[in-house]
């Protein structure tokens, strides 16, 4: 169903992002659709049917976190370096909005992770990392009640299939299609060569215990500090993030080759 109220969220640190947001909102109003704009730094997405996130993937991740648990579709507009989650470039925003208003788009559901009992969710990954003064920590990982691994190093990531092509990939994690139903455990700079990434079923409850002080990060935002011996539980969040996909977009592996190149072939 086409949206009746649209919010444009822009990254003020991206040159031209505010102008793109204003032009998009003016175009929507010209079509009779109420629209407003806001910086990603402080906003509310109440009473909107569509969010247009203008910037890089960080802007989309921020918008998705603010929206949660409401399942409002997000149209990502790329003005960053990679823009892996975006549906279009800034120059194609009017065409994208036309497709949205004409109900000629698809909406994908992407799982989120949740810190059980603590609140806070992530679309890409939950990271448990050593504190800034040392970067070193040691983390034990359980799958439900079964020990999986112990990691001495910079830390560990628990990633979704969406996040598999982000921080997790840079840390040596596997390429995972975003529609797969699984969770990833990816060590960050482990001190042992035999500590490898692990893929777990979607329904797994993952327990992490920090043997030394550590910090918990949700999609790049620091969420909590852990004392030595303190643990957290991570599982799939009750609500998903909805991403707008346009007709004719590059399929997943083509996008990997286009954005990342190199080892993903020709």
PAVEX-512033 format. One record per residue (C-alpha): residue in one letter; z, x, y negated. Coordinates in steps of 0.1 Angstrom, whole numbers, padded with zeros to 4 digits, always signed. Each point is the difference from the previous one (the first is absolute). Last residue first. Layout:
N
AZXY
...
end
This chain:
266
X-0126+0342+0107
X+0032+0008+0018
X+0036-0009-0005
X+0011+0037-0001
X-0013+0006-0035
X-0002-0032-0020
X+0032-0015-0015
X-0013-0029-0022
X-0035-0005+0014
X+0008+0009+0036
X+0031-0022+0000
X-0019-0028-0017
X-0026+0001+0027
X+0028-0002+0026
X+0015-0031-0016
X-0031-0020-0008
X-0015+0003-0035
X+0002-0032-0019
X-0030-0024+0002
X+0020-0032-0005
X+0032+0007-0019
X+0034+0005+0014
X+0032-0015-0016
X+0032+0015+0013
X+0030-0020+0012
X+0033+0018+0006
X+0020-0013+0029
X+0033-0019+0003
X+0028+0003+0026
X+0001+0038-0003
X-0008+0021+0031
X+0029+0023+0010
X+0022+0028-0013
X+0037+0006+0008
X+0019+0026-0021
X+0025+0027+0009
X+0028+0021-0015
X+0013+0031+0018
X-0004+0022-0031
X-0002-0022-0030
X-0031-0020-0008
X-0013-0007-0034
X-0020-0032-0009
X-0032-0015-0014
X-0021+0029-0015
X-0034-0013-0008
X-0030+0016+0018
X-0010-0030+0022
X+0037-0005+0008
X+0021+0032+0000
X+0033+0007+0017
X+0018+0032-0009
X+0018+0024+0023
X+0034+0017+0005
X+0004+0016+0034
X+0000-0015+0035
X-0023-0028-0012
X-0002-0028+0025
X-0032-0021+0003
X-0001-0032+0020
X-0033-0017+0007
X-0002-0037+0011
X-0033-0003+0019
X-0020-0032-0003
X-0032+0018-0011
X-0001+0023+0031
X+0005+0037-0006
X-0023+0029-0009
X+0015+0035+0000
X-0007+0031-0021
X+0008+0034+0015
X+0030+0023+0002
X-0012+0028+0024
X-0008+0024-0028
X+0036+0001-0012
X+0012+0004-0036
X-0014-0034-0010
X-0020-0003-0032
X+0003-0038-0003
X+0002-0017+0034
X-0020-0032+0005
X+0013-0031+0018
X-0028-0026-0001
X+0003-0038+0005
X-0025-0022+0018
X-0022-0031-0001
X-0034+0014-0010
X-0018-0017-0029
X+0003+0030-0023
X-0019+0022+0025
X+0021+0031+0008
X-0009+0036-0007
X+0028+0021+0015
X+0029+0017-0019
X-0003+0036-0011
X+0022-0002-0031
X-0030-0008-0023
X-0008-0029+0023
X+0036-0014-0004
X-0002+0003-0038
X-0030-0024-0001
X-0024-0010+0028
X+0027-0011+0024
X+0016-0021-0029
X-0021-0030+0008
X+0008+0004+0038
X+0036+0000-0011
X+0021+0031-0004
X+0034+0013+0010
X+0001+0035-0016
X+0023+0029+0009
X+0019+0028-0017
X-0006+0034-0016
X+0009+0019+0032
X+0022-0005+0031
X-0012-0030+0019
X+0016-0015+0030
X-0021-0022+0022
X-0004-0034+0018
X+0035-0011+0011
X-0001-0035+0016
X+0022-0028-0015
X-0028-0017-0020
X-0023+0030-0005
X+0025+0026-0012
X-0006+0029-0024
X+0023+0029-0009
X-0004+0016-0034
X+0008+0035-0012
X-0003+0010-0036
X-0015+0027-0022
X-0015-0008-0034
X+0028+0023-0014
X+0008-0011-0036
X-0024-0030+0001
X+0019-0017+0029
X-0016+0000+0035
X-0024-0029+0007
X+0002-0034+0017
X-0034-0017-0008
X-0007-0037+0005
X-0038-0005-0001
X-0030-0018-0012
X+0008-0036-0009
X+0037+0005-0006
X+0031-0022+0000
X+0034+0000-0016
X+0032-0017+0012
X+0029+0018+0016
X+0007-0019+0032
X-0033+0010+0016
X-0021+0023-0022
X-0033-0019+0002
X-0035+0011+0008
X-0031-0020-0011
X-0029-0013+0020
X-0034-0006-0016
X-0017-0034-0001
X-0036+0001-0012
X-0014-0026-0023
X-0038-0006+0000
X-0022-0007-0030
X-0026-0026-0010
X+0024-0025-0015
X-0022-0004-0031
X+0030+0011-0022
X+0004+0031+0022
X-0037+0008+0000
X-0001-0002-0038
X+0031+0021-0002
X-0017+0027+0020
X-0032-0001-0022
X+0022+0003-0030
X+0020+0029+0014
X-0031+0020+0010
X+0003+0028-0026
X+0037+0005+0008
X-0009+0009+0036
X+0004-0025+0028
X+0022-0011+0029
X+0028+0026-0004
X+0022+0012+0029
X-0016+0035+0002
X+0000+0005-0037
X-0006+0037+0003
X+0002+0016-0035
X+0011-0029-0022
X-0017-0028-0018
X-0005-0024+0030
X+0004-0037-0003
X+0022-0015+0027
X-0001-0038+0004
X+0034-0011+0012
X+0006-0033+0018
X+0035-0016-0005
X+0022-0002+0030
X+0034-0003-0017
X+0025+0023+0017
X-0009+0023-0017
X-0019-0002-0034
X+0018+0030-0015
X-0007+0022+0031
X-0037-0010+0001
X-0004+0008-0037
X+0015+0034+0004
X-0022+0007+0030
X-0031-0011-0020
X+0009+0022-0029
X+0006+0029+0023
X-0034-0005+0016
X-0016+0008-0033
X-0004-0019-0032
X-0006-0038-0005
X+0019-0024+0022
X-0014-0035-0003
X+0026-0025+0012
X-0010-0035+0012
X+0017-0034+0002
X+0026+0005-0028
X+0032-0019-0006
X+0024+0030+0003
X-0016+0034+0000
X+0026+0018-0022
X-0005+0032-0019
X+0014+0033-0010
X-0018+0033+0004
X-0032-0014+0014
X-0010-0010-0036
X-0009-0036-0005
X-0030-0023-0005
X-0004-0038-0001
X-0025-0025+0014
X-0005-0037-0001
X-0033-0010+0016
X-0025-0019-0022
X-0030+0023+0007
X+0004+0016-0035
X+0037+0005+0009
X-0012+0020+0031
X-0023+0022-0022
X+0028+0006-0025
X+0024+0010+0029
X-0026+0025+0013
X-0007+0015-0034
X+0037+0004-0006
X+0006+0016+0034
X-0030+0024-0005
X+0014+0009-0035
X+0034+0007+0015
X-0014+0023+0027
X-0021+0020-0025
X+0019+0033+0005
X+0023-0004+0030
X+0036+0007-0010
X+0005-0037-0010
X-0006-0011+0036
X-0012-0036-0001
X+0011-0033+0014
X-0023-0030-0007
X+0016-0033+0009
X-0021-0030+0010
X+0007-0037+0000
X-0022-0027+0017
X-0012+0021+0029
X-0029-0010+0022
X+0009-0015+0034
end
